[in-house]
Amino acid sequence: SVAANLLVVRLADALAASTFDANVPTCWVLEGLLHYLPGDALDALLADITIGSAPCRVLLSCITPAMAARASPAFGALVKLVREVPRRYDDSTSLAARFGAAGMTLTGYWDFAEQVRAFSPQSIGRDVTVSQDVARLDRGAP
């Protein structure tokens, strides 16, 4: 396990002090992270996770612009209060473009409704105003 503030330290620098081998297939989980990174930090992260020749997979959650627009004022105030204001919003198109520039392919994307149908069908029809979409991106054979 390696801890790093990606706004201050490059992932590659943090991993250099570990036993991480970029030539071994790796799955990166970016849950609840993407929307806090400015573009330059995300680009640096993508460069760092795609170093090496081995296949890699990224699983991530993202807040879409449409989901952000549906958030209630009370939710927005709570987010500001705990100082976790998102810096970016993404959808399948923007993820495919940004990760594609780093040599990765969008191989799966599940919006909230698809997540409910797949994992919690008893919740179909329930009013949920904010959530995150989930994506899978791959480079090389998974």
GIFEN-V521074 format. One record per residue. RES is the residue in one small letter. BURIAL is + if it has 9 or more other ideal C-beta (glycine too) atoms within 8 Angstrom, else -. D_LAST is the distance of its C-alpha to the last C-alpha in whole Angstrom. Layout:
<<RES BURIAL D_LAST> <RES BURIAL D_LAST>>
//
This chain:
<<s - 22> <v - 23> <a - 26> <a + 26> <n - 28> <l + 26> <l - 29> <v - 30> <v - 28> <r - 25> <l + 22> <a + 22> <d + 25> <a + 25> <l + 22> <a - 24> <a - 26> <s - 24> <t - 22> <f - 19> <d - 17> <a + 15> <n - 14> <v - 12> <p - 8> <t + 9> <c - 9> <w + 12> <v - 14> <l + 17> <e - 19> <g - 23> <l + 22> <l + 22> <h + 25> <y + 27> <l + 26> <p - 28> <g - 26> <d - 27> <a + 25> <l + 22> <d + 22> <a + 23> <l + 20> <l + 17> <a + 19> <d + 18> <i + 15> <t + 14> <i - 16> <g + 15> <s - 13> <a + 10> <p + 6> <c + 7> <r + 7> <v + 10> <l + 12> <l + 16> <s + 19> <c + 21> <i + 25> <t + 26> <p - 29> <a - 30> <m + 30> <a + 31> <a - 34> <r - 35> <a + 35> <s - 39> <p - 41> <a - 41> <f + 37> <g + 38> <a - 41> <l - 39> <v + 36> <k - 38> <l - 40> <v - 37> <r - 36> <e - 33> <v - 33> <p + 30> <r - 30> <r + 28> <y + 26> <d + 23> <d + 22> <s + 19> <t - 21> <s - 22> <l + 18> <a + 17> <a - 20> <r + 19> <f + 16> <g + 16> <a - 19> <a + 16> <g - 14> <m + 11> <t + 11> <l + 12> <t - 10> <g - 12> <y + 16> <w + 18> <d - 22> <f + 24> <a - 26> <e - 22> <q + 22> <v + 25> <r - 25> <a - 22> <f - 23> <s - 26> <p - 28> <q - 31> <s - 31> <i - 31> <g - 34> <r - 34> <d - 35> <v - 33> <t - 33> <v - 31> <s - 27> <q + 24> <d + 21> <v + 17> <a + 14> <r + 11> <l + 10> <d + 7> <r + 7> <g - 6> <a - 4> <p - 0>>
//
